[in-house]
Amino acid sequence: MADDELDLNSLNDEELVQQMQDDLYDGLKEEIEAGVNILLGRKWTPYDVLTKALVEGMRIVGIDFRDGILFVPEVLLAANAMKAGMTILRPLLAETGAPKIGKMIIGTVKGDIHDIGKNLVAMMMEGAGFEVINLGINNPVENYLKAIEEHKPDIIGMSALLTTTMPYMKVVIDTLVEKGIRNDYIVLVGGAPLNEAFANSIGADAYCRDAAVAVETAKAFMAKRQGSAFAKRA
């Protein structure tokens, strides 16, 4: 490992960031930890390390996963490497008060135990500056309601990978409508069998086809929401 670290140390910042993106893609956990520490040692802010090296690397992983170039085992390795980098950065980000864009709860719906795509979205969202509460898999509507009450999120994210579990998203949204709180939250849905027409039919705000799109969509909705909040104050 010392040799690897020495090699990384010999790279300039631009080369090191590129190398870290490649290492993340290859799921090289120890190299990511070393790269994060080197950039921090070079006085990079934790936020810049996160966004420029790790988030950008995971964005590429997410796109290649969507396009069938990478498969679940490779994505898991990349996510594990990202997690190792995040473990170093998270306390530093908290200390430096890195900008938080908003708060999101995300979970796979009842009856569905797929979580790779959801976890990728959660990681990318966290990297982009959102506070993310990951509810895991197989979530009945009660889990969402409890998390909403406890965490007061801006965004509710739901994932489904089966055609049989997709309709449960409507159960959650309908429950929010019944309780009169639907309009308080941005609802984003995703998963392989979904599409935009389905998202519209169940009353979601948007369908996100992959993790990169989820981040951009969430940012756009938050900018709109914050803009209207400022307008009201004015």
C-alpha positions in Angstrom: 0.0 0.0 0.0 2.9 2.3 0.7 4.1 2.0 -2.9 0.6 2.8 -4.2 0.4 5.8 -1.9 3.9 6.9 -3.1 2.6 6.7 -6.8 -0.5 8.7 -6.0 1.6 11.3 -4.2 3.7 11.8 -7.3 0.7 12.9 -9.3 -0.4 16.5 -9.6 -3.9 17.4 -8.4 -5.6 17.0 -11.8 -3.9 13.6 -12.4 -4.8 12.5 -8.9 -8.5 13.3 -9.3 -8.6 11.4 -12.7 -6.8 8.5 -11.1 -9.2 8.5 -8.2 -12.2 8.4 -10.6 -10.6 5.4 -12.3 -9.9 3.7 -9.0 -13.5 4.3 -7.9 -14.7 2.8 -11.1 -12.5 -0.2 -10.4 -13.7 -0.4 -6.8 -10.2 0.1 -5.3 -11.1 1.0 -1.7 -7.6 1.5 -0.2 -6.5 3.6 -3.2 -9.6 5.9 -2.7 -8.8 6.3 1.0 -5.2 7.2 0.2 -6.3 9.7 -2.5 -8.8 11.4 -0.2 -6.1 11.8 2.4 -3.6 13.1 -0.1 -6.0 15.8 -1.4 -6.9 16.8 2.2 -3.2 17.0 2.9 -2.9 19.4 -0.1 -5.4 21.7 1.6 -8.4 20.7 -0.6 -11.7 21.3 1.2 -13.6 18.2 2.1 -16.5 19.4 -0.1 -14.2 19.7 -3.2 -12.7 16.3 -2.6 -16.2 14.8 -2.4 -17.7 16.5 -5.4 -14.7 16.6 -7.8 -13.2 13.2 -7.2 -15.8 10.9 -5.7 -19.2 12.2 -6.9 -17.9 12.6 -10.4 -16.5 9.1 -10.3 -19.8 7.6 -9.1 -21.7 9.6 -11.7 -19.7 7.7 -14.4 -20.3 4.4 -12.6 -24.1 5.1 -12.5 -24.3 5.9 -16.2 -22.3 2.7 -17.2 -24.5 0.7 -14.9 -27.6 2.1 -16.6 -26.2 1.3 -20.0 -25.3 -2.3 -19.2 -21.5 -1.7 -19.3 -21.1 -2.4 -15.6 -23.0 -5.0 -13.6 -24.1 -5.3 -10.0 -20.8 -6.8 -8.6 -18.8 -4.0 -10.1 -21.2 -1.3 -8.8 -21.1 -2.9 -5.3 -17.3 -2.6 -5.3 -17.4 1.0 -6.5 -20.0 1.8 -3.9 -17.9 0.2 -1.2 -14.9 2.3 -2.3 -17.0 5.5 -2.3 -18.3 4.6 1.2 -14.7 4.3 2.4 -13.9 7.8 1.1 -17.1 9.2 2.6 -16.2 7.7 6.0 -13.1 10.0 6.0 -15.0 13.0 4.7 -18.3 12.9 6.5 -17.1 14.2 9.9 -15.0 16.9 8.1 -18.0 18.0 6.1 -20.0 18.3 9.2 -17.3 20.4 10.9 -16.9 22.7 7.9 -20.6 23.2 7.5 -20.6 22.1 3.8 -23.7 23.4 2.0 -26.8 21.3 2.5 -29.2 21.6 -0.4 -32.1 19.7 1.2 -33.1 16.5 3.0 -34.3 13.3 1.4 -35.8 10.0 2.6 -35.4 7.1 0.2 -36.5 3.5 0.2 -37.5 0.5 -1.9 -41.2 -0.1 -1.6 -43.1 -2.9 0.1 -42.5 -6.4 -1.4 -39.3 -5.4 -3.2 -35.9 -6.3 -1.9 -33.7 -4.6 -4.6 -31.4 -2.0 -3.2 -28.4 -1.5 -5.5 -29.9 1.3 -7.6 -31.5 2.9 -4.6 -28.2 2.9 -2.7 -26.4 4.4 -5.7 -29.0 7.2 -5.8 -28.6 7.8 -2.0 -24.9 7.9 -2.2 -24.9 10.3 -5.2 -27.5 12.5 -3.5 -25.4 12.7 -0.3 -22.4 13.5 -2.4 -24.3 16.3 -4.1 -25.0 18.0 -0.8 -28.3 16.4 0.3 -28.9 14.9 3.8 -30.1 11.4 3.0 -32.0 9.0 5.2 -31.9 5.6 3.6 -34.9 3.5 4.7 -33.6 0.3 3.1 -35.9 -2.3 1.4 -39.5 -3.6 1.7 -41.0 -0.4 3.1 -44.7 -0.3 3.8 -46.4 3.1 3.8 -46.1 3.3 7.6 -42.3 3.4 7.3 -42.5 6.4 5.0 -45.0 8.2 7.2 -42.8 7.6 10.3 -39.7 8.8 8.5 -41.5 11.9 7.2 -42.6 12.8 10.8 -39.2 12.1 12.3 -36.9 13.7 9.6 -39.2 16.3 8.0 -37.7 15.8 4.5 -38.0 18.0 1.4 -37.9 15.0 -0.9 -39.4 11.5 -0.8 -37.7 8.9 -3.0 -39.2 5.6 -3.9 -37.6 2.7 -5.8 -39.1 -0.5 -7.3 -37.5 -3.1 -9.5 -40.5 -5.3 -10.1 -43.6 -4.7 -12.1 -45.5 -6.3 -9.2 -44.3 -3.8 -6.7 -44.5 -0.7 -8.8 -48.2 0.0 -8.0 -47.3 0.2 -4.3 -45.8 3.6 -5.0 -49.3 4.9 -5.7 -50.4 3.5 -2.3 -47.8 5.8 -0.6 -48.7 8.8 -2.7 -52.5 8.3 -2.2 -51.9 8.1 1.6 -50.0 11.4 1.5 -53.0 12.9 -0.4 -55.5 11.5 2.1 -53.5 13.1 4.9 -53.4 16.4 3.1 -49.6 16.5 3.0 -48.8 15.5 -0.5 -48.0 19.0 -1.7 -45.5 19.5 1.2 -43.0 17.1 -0.5 -41.2 16.5 -3.8 -41.8 12.8 -4.7 -39.3 11.2 -7.0 -39.6 7.6 -8.3 -37.2 5.3 -10.1 -36.4 1.7 -11.0 -35.9 -0.4 -14.2 -39.6 -1.1 -15.1 -40.8 2.5 -14.5 -41.2 5.3 -17.0 -42.4 8.9 -17.1 -45.9 7.9 -18.0 -46.2 5.7 -15.0 -44.8 8.4 -12.7 -47.4 10.8 -14.0 -50.2 8.3 -13.6 -49.5 7.8 -9.9 -49.0 11.5 -9.1 -45.2 11.6 -8.6 -43.4 14.8 -9.3 -40.8 13.1 -11.6 -39.4 9.8 -12.8 -35.6 9.5 -12.6 -34.1 6.9 -14.9 -30.7 6.8 -13.1 -28.7 8.2 -10.2 -27.2 11.1 -12.2 -30.7 12.2 -13.3 -32.0 11.9 -9.8 -29.4 14.3 -8.5 -30.1 16.9 -11.3 -33.9 16.5 -10.9 -33.7 16.9 -7.1 -31.5 20.0 -7.4 -33.9 21.6 -9.9 -36.9 21.0 -7.7 -35.1 22.4 -4.7 -34.0 25.5 -6.6 -37.6 26.1 -7.7 -38.9 25.4 -4.2 -36.4 27.7 -2.5 -37.1 30.4 -5.2 -40.8 30.3 -4.4 -40.0 30.4 -0.7 -37.9 33.6 -1.2 -40.6 35.1 -3.3 -43.2 34.5 -0.6 -40.9 36.1 2.0 -40.4 39.1 -0.3 
